[in-house]
């Protein structure tokens, strides 16, 4: 998902791109994500370094969890 721009007559406002962290299920802004990984031609973003490390060890195990509801911070962001 990429950020899109909304144009009005006076200003340009960037709309935040929010994606799901596949490890913990949190919503993550791509611009401020703690990390990202490339896998099979796609970029995945993470709330914290530990979520990125878990994903990098075995990415395939997280794809069936992508439709899980958003969670509040699980402690993995620190």
N, C-alpha and C positions, 0 to 999 in steps of 0.2 A: 504494500500500500504506500503511495507517495503523497506528500502534502500537495494540496491544490491551492491555487490562489484565487481569492475573491477580489475583483476589481470594482472599486466605486470611483466616482469622479475625482475625489480628493486623495484617497489613500489606497495602498495595497495592504491587505491583511492576510497573513499566512494562516491557514487552518491547520491545526495540529493533527498529525497523523498518529492514530492510536492503534496499536496491535496487541495481540494476546501473547504473553510469555508462555510458551508451550510447557515449561517445566512446572510453574506454580499456578498458572492461570490468571495472573494479574494483568491488568491493562497497563501498557507501557507506551509512552510517547517516543516515537522513533528518534526525534531530535535530542532527547535527553536520556536515552537508554544507557544503562551501565555497560552494556556490551552487545555485540551482535556476532552471528556466525553465518557462513554460507554453507548451504547443503543442497545438493542436486539443483543448482541454479537459482535457488531462492535465498533471500536474506531473512534471518530470524533475529528478533530483538529480545533482550532480557532485562529484568528489573535489577539484577545484581550479578556479581561475578560468579557466585556459587551456582546460580541457575545456568549461566553460560557454560561453566565447567561440566555440570551434570549432563547437559545437552550434548556437548562435544564428545563425551565418553561413549554415548549410545543414542544418536539422534532418532533412530527409527522407533524407539519405545515411546516417544512423545507425540507422535502424529495422531493417534486415536483420542488423545486428551484435548485436542485443540478446540473442541466444541463445549468444553466445560465452562460453567459460569465464572465470571470474574470473582477473584477473592481479594480480601484485604491482605496486607503484608503478612507473610508467613514467617518472617525473620530472616529470609534469604537475601534481603536487600542490603543488609548492613555489612 
